[in-house]
C-alpha cells in the first residue's frame, strides 16, 4: 500500500467529528493561504511600482547630469550611483560605493551592449543588510561608452512586506483556530442526535422494550428524517416480534390438542393387539387429526405470510372471474346439502390481489354454508374506487356476544365449538382486508349473518 493509501485509510478510521474538523481546517488553510497570497502580491506590486518609479527618475536625472557634465544629483534617501567605463573601472560614485563593483562582469558586458540591467541585492528573508535595487544603462558621453548604475535602498519596502507577512500569518492563524473551533462545535451539535440515537439503539440491543427515539417535531432536516426512519424501523421490528410471538402462541395453543389426540390414538392402538377393523378405525382417526393439523398449519402460515407482506401484488381482475374462482369449490357441497348459492357481480374490474382475496371470499362462503341456513348470497359492487363484497345467509346469525370478537384468532361461537374448524377463517378474512387497506365487518340482518368486505380498488 502506498503512503497516500495508508494516509487515506488512517483518515477514514478517525472519528467523524475529527474528520470534519480536519476537513474544515484544511479547507480554511487553503482559503486563507490563497487570500493571504493575493493580499501580499497586491501590496508587493504596489511597493515595487513605487520603487521602480523612484529608481527610473533617479536614473534619468543621473543620465542628464552625466551628459551635461554637471554635478551628479542626489536621489531618494539612501540612494547611490556609480559611473563605469566599458572595462568596469569606477569613474564616479557615491562616496560609500567607490571601491566595490555593483555589477558582475556579465551584467557589465550586457549593459555595454546596450541592454538595461535590473537586479536586487540582498533578500527579504532571511534579513540581510544593505538591500538594494539597482538599474544600469549604457550612456555615450563625448563619444565614450559609459555605464550609469543607479540604486535605491529597499529597506522600507522589505520592512513593510515583512510586517505584512507577520500580520497575515497572525490573522490567518487566529482565523484558522476560530474556524476549527466553530467547525468542532457545529459538528458536535449536528452529530449529538446521532449519538443519542446510537445510545438508544444500544439500549434496545440490551433488551429494552417499546423504545422510540425522541425526534423533534419542529424541524425537518437530515438528522430528524433519520430519526423518523429509525422509529419506523422500530415499529416494524416490534410488529414483526409481536407477529412472531402471536404465531408461536397460536401454534403452541392449537397444535397441542390434535397432537395429544394423535398420541392417545397411537398409545391405545399399541396398548394391546387390535383387529384389522380397529386398526383401520384408528388410522382413519389419525388421518382426520393429521388433516386438521395440516389445515391449521396452513392457516397459521397464511396469516403469518399475509401479516409480513409489505406490498400486495395488485392487478386488474374482472369481478365475475374473481367471484367465480372463490365460489366454484363450494358449488357441489351446496348442491349436496340442498342449499342455494347465488352471485351478483357487475361487469367491472377491481385492482386487487386475487391470490389472497379469492381464498378470503371462499372462507366466507364456506362459513355461511357450514354455520348458516338457506340460500347463500354473494354480491359485489364497485363504487367511487371501492370494492364492496357481501356474503349473507338465511340462518340465525351470529350470537350477539360473539360479534365483538368475530375476527379474533381462534374465536368461535359456542354453537360451533364442537364442530370442525380452527377459528382462523374470519381472522384470515380481516387480515386480507387490512392488507388491502380496507375493512371487514360482521353483523346480523333480519334474515341471517352478513359479512362485508370494503376495499379500495
N, C-alpha and C positions, 0 to 999 in steps of 0.2 A: 504494500500500500504506500502511495506517495505521501510526502509530508503534507500536501494540501488536503489529501483524502483523510489522513489522520486528524488534521485540524478540524475538518468538517464533521467527522464522526464525533470528536470530542465536544464540539459546539452543540450538536444535537442531543448529547447526553446531559447538558446543563439544564437546570430548572427553567421553566417558561419565563418567569419574571426576569431571571438573569439574562436570558437570551434577548428579551425585549429591551432591557436596559442597555445591553451591549450594542444592539442594533441601533437604538436611538443615539448612543454615544458615538458610534462610528459614523452615522449619517450626519450628526451635528458637526463632527470633526471635519468631514469633507466640506460641508456647507461653510463653516467658519474659516477653514483654510482658503477656500475659494474667495470668500468675501474679503478676508484679510489680504490675500494676494492682489485682488483688484484695487483695494484702497492703497496698498503700498505702491503698486505700479502707477496709479494716477498721481500720487504725491511725488514719487521719484521723477516721473516725466515732467511735472511742473518745475521741480527744483533744477533738473538738468537743462530744461529750456532756458531758465533764468541764467544758469551758469554759462550756458553756451552763448547767450546774447552778450553777457559781460565779457566773455573771452573774445568774441568776434569784434566787439567795439574796441577793446584794448589792442587786439592785433591790427586793426585798421589804423588806429592812431600811431602805433609804432611804425607801420609801413610809411605813412605820410611823413613822419618826422625823419625817418632814415633817408627818404628821397629828397626831402627839403634840406637836409643837413643841419637840422636844429636839434636841440636837446631832447632826449627821449622823455616822453611824458610819463607821469605816474598814473598807474591804473587803479583798479579797485583795491581795497585794503588787503595787504598781504600779497599782492601780485608781483611778478618778477618777469624778467626777459633776458634773452641772450641774442647776440648777433654773431653768426658764424660765417666763415668763408667756406668755399667748397671742399676744403680739406678738414673741416671741423674745428679750426682754431677759433677761440673766443676773441672777437674783435671788440665787443662791448657787452656789458652785462650789469645786472643789478649787483651791488657790492657783494652780497652773500653768495652769488652764483657764478663768480668769475673763475673759479678753479675746478668746477665739475661739469661734465658734459650731460646736458639734459636729454640728448638724443643718442640713440645707439648708432653704430656705423650703417646699418641697413636703413634706419629711418633717415639719416643724413643723406644717404645716396638717393633715397626716394624723393626727398624734398628738393635736392639739387636738380633732379629730372623734372621738377615742376609739379609734383604731386603734393597735395595737402596731407599733412601728418597730424593725427589726433591720438592722444593716449592719456590714460590715467596713471598716476604714480601713487603707490600705496593702496591699501584695501580698506573696505568698510568694516569688515570683520575678518580676522581679529583686528583690533585697533592698532594702527601704525602711525608714527609721527610724520609730519611734513607731507601730507597728502596733497597732490596737485592734479590739475587737469591742464594739459599743455596742447598747444597747436603750433605747428611750424609751417611756414610758407616760403617759397623762393621769391626773392626780390632782386631786380637788376639795378645797381646804382653805378652810374658813370661807366657803364659797360662791364662792370664786375659783378659776379654772381654772389649773392649774399642769401643767407637763410636766417629769417627772423623767427625766433621762438618766443611765444607769449604763453604765460602760465598764470593761473589763478588758483588760490588755495580752496580745497574742498571741505575744510574743517566744519563750517556752519552747515553745509549741505549734509555731510556724513553724520554729524551730531543729530540733526533733525530726523534723519532716517533711522538712526539707532534708537532714538526716543520713540519714534513711531512704532518700530518693531516691538519695543518693550511694552508700549501701551496696548498694541494689538494682541500680543501674547497674553497679557494680564486680562484684558477684556474677554478674549476667546476662552481662556481657562475658566473664568467665572461663569461665562455663559454655558460652557460645556458641563460644568458641575451642576448649575441650576437646571439645565435641560435633563441631565441624567437623573437628578433627584425628582423632578416633576414626572419624568417617564417612569421611575420606580414607583412613585406613589400612585400614578394613574394605573399602571399595570397591576399593582396590588389591589387597588379598588375594583378594577374590572374583573379580576380573577377571584376576588373574595367570594362571590356567589358560587363560582365553580368549586372552590374548596369546600364551601358549605354543602353543596350537593354531593361532593365526594364523601364527606363525613357522614351524611345521611345514608348514602349507599352502603358505606361500611357498616352502619348500624343495621341496615336491612340484611346485609350478609351475615350478621351475627344473630339473626333470628327475630328481629323486630317485626311486628305485625301492624297492618293498616297504616303504614308510613307514607306520607306525602310531603313533597318538598314545598317549602314556603316561598312561593313565587309572587313578586309584587304585581299587583293588578293595575298600577297606574303608569306602566311603561310597556313598550314593545320594542325590544332590541334583541340582539343575538343571544344574550345570556338568558333573558326571560323566555324566549322561544325554546331554548334548550331545556329550561325548567319545565315548561308545559309539555314538551315532548317526553321528558323523563317521567312526569306524572302520568301521562297517557300510557307509557310503557308499564308503570307500576300498576295502573288499573287493569291492564290486560294480564299482567302476571298474577295479580290477585284473582281475577276472574278465572284464569286458567287453573290456579291452585284450587279454587272453590269447585270448579267442574271436576277436577281430579278427585278431590275429597268426596264430592257427591257421587261420582261414579263408583269409587271404592265402597262407600257406604251402601249404595243401592245394590251393587253386586253382592256384597257380603250378606246383606239382609235377605235378598230374594233368592240367591242361589243356595242358601243354606238348607231351605226346606226340600226342594227337589233332590238335592244331593243326599240328604238324610233319608228320604224315601227310597232312593236308589239303593243305598247301603242296607236299609232294612229289608228290602225285597231280596237282595242277594244273600243277606245273612239267613233269612228264613229259608231260601232255596237250598242253602248249603247245610242247614242245621240237621236235616235228615234226608234220606233218599226220597225223591219225588217221582211221581209218574210222569209220563210224557205229556199228558194233558196239563198237569200242574206246572211243569216247566214251561210249556207254551204260554200259559196264562201269565206266569212270572215274566217271561220275555216280553210279552205284549205290554205289561205294566211298565217294565223297564223302558221299552221303546217309547211309550207315552211320556214318561218323565224326561227321556233324552230329547224328544221333540220339544217339550216345554222348555228345557234348558237351552236348546238351540234358538227357539223363538225369543226367549228372554235375553239371551246374549246378543242376538242380532238387534233387538230393540235398544238395549243399552248402548251398543256400539254406534247405532244410528244417531241416538241422542247426543253422544259424545262428539261424533264427527260433525253433526249439524251445529253444535254449540261452539266448536272451534273453527268453523268456516268463516273466513273474513269476508269473502265476496261470493255470492251466488253466481252461477252461470246463467244469466237471463238470456232468453231468446224468444222471439215472437212465436206463439203456439196457437193454432185455431182452438177455440173453446170446445167445439164439438169433438175434436180429436183428443183433447185433454180429458174431458169428462168421460168419453168413451173408453179410454185406456184405464181409467180408475174404476169404472163400473163393470167392465167386461168380466173380471174374475168372479163376480158375485151374482151374475145373472142365473147361473144354474142352481146355486143354493137357494136363491129367492124363489125360483120356479118349483123346486122340490118342496119347499115349505108352503107353497101356495100363496106367496106374498107378491105384491106388485112392486115394481122398481121402475120409476119413470124419471126422465131427464128433460129439462127445458133449457136449451142453450141458444143464444143468438148467433147469427152469422158474423162473428167478430173474432179478433185475435187478442191475446194478452201476452205481455212481456214478462214472463216468469221463468223459474227453474223447474221444468217438468219432472226432473229426476226426483225432486223432493215433494212437489205438490201432488203428483199422481198417487203415491202411497198415502199421503195425508188424507186426501179425499177418500181413498179406499178404506182407511181406518174408520172414517165417519160412517160410510155406508155399511161396513161390517158391524159396527156397534149398533146401528139402527136396526139391522136385520136380526141381530142376536138378542138385544135387550128390548127392542120396541115391538110394535104390532102394526098390522095393517100395511098400507102402501107406504113405501119409502120414496120421497120426492126430492130430487136434486135439481136445484135451479141455479143458473149462473147469469150474471148481468155485468156489463161494463158501462160505467157512467163517470164522466169527468176524470178519466185517468185512473179509476179504481175498479178492481175486480171484486165482485161480491158473490160468494159461493154459499149456498144454504142447503143443508141436509135436514129433512124433517120426517118424522114418522107419526103414526096414529096411536101410539101406546099411551101409557100412564104418565110418561115424562120422567124427569129426574126427581129424586127425593129432594124436597126444598133444602134440607140441611146439607145435601151433597153439592149443591151449586157453587158455593164459595170456594170449594176445593176441587172442583171438577177437573181442572187442568194440572193438579199436583201429581208428581210421580207416585205411582202405586196406589193412588186414591181410587177406591171402588165403592159403589153404593152397597149398602148392606144386602140388598136383594141379590147382588151379583157376586158376593164374596165366595160363594160355594161353586160358582161356575168357572169355566176356563177363562184364562186371561191374566195378564200381569199388571194391569192398571197403568200401562205406559202409552196406550193409544192416544188418549187426549193430550197427554204431556207432549208427545211427538207432534201432534197437530199444532199445538201452541208454539212449539219450537220452530216449526216451518213458517208459521205466520210471522213470528218475531224476526226470523232471518230475512224475510221479505220486506220488513219494515211495516208490517200490518198487525192486525189483532185477531183474536179468536174469542167468540162469546157463546156461552151455553145458556139456554133458557127453556122455559116451558111455555108452550102456546096452549090455546084452548083444546087442541087436539093431539098433543103429544110433545115429545122433546124436539128441540131445534138447536142446531149448532151452526154458527155463521162465521165465515172467514171473510175479512175485509182487507184487501191487499192493494198496494199501489202497483200499477202496471203501465 
